[in-house]
């Protein structure tokens, strides 16, 4: 049965199917259109469904591409913020080390631990 279906579909070109789907959108009487084109009306509905699925997949790819761009940007911002946090962590460690070495020598630190 699958071979019969393949043979039936193979006799109509992709362009013919596309035009039939376009005409189907414009008509109220699908049965008359099918008769005029010499096509089973179920085939028209199948072609219409396939065209809609293809359109949905293409729209999904665009949506996915946009999401991928947003994800890329979020990752870039995260990496930037991680670098900033690492920089400030290192700077705080150096300040803490200087305070500790200054207090060991008996010198007064330029700032106090409480910040006053």
N, C-alpha and C positions, 0 to 999 in steps of 0.2 A: 504494500500500500504506500509506503514511503517513496518508492521509486515512481509510482504513478503520480504522486503529488509533485515530486521533483520535475517530472516530464511536463506536467501541466504548467507549472510555474516557469519552466524554461522556455516555453513558447511565447511568453510575453516579455518584452524588453523592460529594462529598468525605467527607461523614459516613458514607456506606455503606462507602466504602473503609477509613476509619479503623476502623470497627467490625469489618469483615472481617479486618483485620490483627490487631486485638486477639484475635478468636476464633481466628485462626490460631496465635497464640502459645500458646493454651491446649489445642490439639488435637494428637493424634498422627496423625490421618488427614486430611491436607490434601485428598486426592482426594474424600473423602466430604463435607468442608466445601464444596468447590467445587461439587459436585453439588447440595448443599442450597441454596446461594446462587444457583445458576444462573450461575456464573462459571467461566471457564476457569482451571484451577489455575495456569497460567503467569502469568496476570494477578495472582493472589494473591501469587505470589512477587515479581513486579514491584512491586506496591504495598508489600509488606513492605520490599523493598530501598530504595524511594524514601523510605519513612518513616524508615528507619535513616540514610540519607544526610542527610535534613533534620535529624534529631536531632544527627548529627555536626557539621553546619554550625553549628547553634545553639550547641553546646558549644564549637566552635572560636571563635566570636565572643566567648564569655565568656572563654576563654583569652587571646584576642588583647587583649581589653579589660584584663585583668590585666597582660599584658606591656606594654601602652601606659602603664598607671599606673606600673609599675616603671621604665620608660624615662624618664618624666616626672620621677620622683623622682631618678633618677640624674643627669639633666641639671641639675636644681635644685641638687643637692649639688656637682656639678662647677662650676657658676657661682659658688656660694658659696666654694668653695676657691680658685677663680681670683681672686676679689676679695681674699681674704685674702692670697694670694701677692703680688698687685700692691701691696697696702698695705705689706707687710713689705719688698718690694723697694724701694719708694719711701722708706721709713723708713731702710733701710740706706744708700741713696744720700745722704740728708741727713746722716746721721752721718759718712759718709766725707767729704762736702764740708766739714763743720765741722772735722773733724780736719785736713784739708788746709789750710784757711784759718787754723787756730790754729797749725800748725807753720810757716806762712809768716811769721807775726808774731813768731815766737820764743817764743810762749807754750807752756806744757806742756799737752798734752791731758789731759782728765780721765780717760781710759782709754787704755791703750796698744793698739797694733795686735794684739799677741799675747794681750791680755786679762789680763796679769799685773800 
